[in-house]
Amino acid sequence: MLIEADGETSELITAVRDKEKLTNFHLPIIALTAQGMKAGQGRHLAARVDKAIAKPIDSKDLYAAIDSMGALTAWKEAGNVLG
């Protein structure tokens, strides 16, 4: 899911994280920020996202972020390839 960052973004992430407490299921969230500075990424991380990537997005950075959460490895082990 891709959402625009606004005043409600933090509330949305908080709602997802609160739901996780009830389901014991963690939904990885990667924030895409237009701000290339670490301060912008810090705000997203403070909002409890798993990773933050600055735009423009480098596919290697995106794959690395996904892989660091274990999702890409599982996807590859299921027989999928990056194209």
Sequence and secondary structure as in RCSB ss.txt:
>XXXX:A:sequence
MLIEADGETSELITAVRDKEKLTNFHLPIIALTAQGMKAGQGRHLAARVDKAIAKPIDSKDLYAAIDSMGALTAW
KEAGNVLG
>XXXX:A:secstr
     STTHHHHHHHHHHHHHHHT     EEEES  SHHHHHHHHHTT SEEEESS  HHHHHHHHHHTTHHHHH
HHTT    
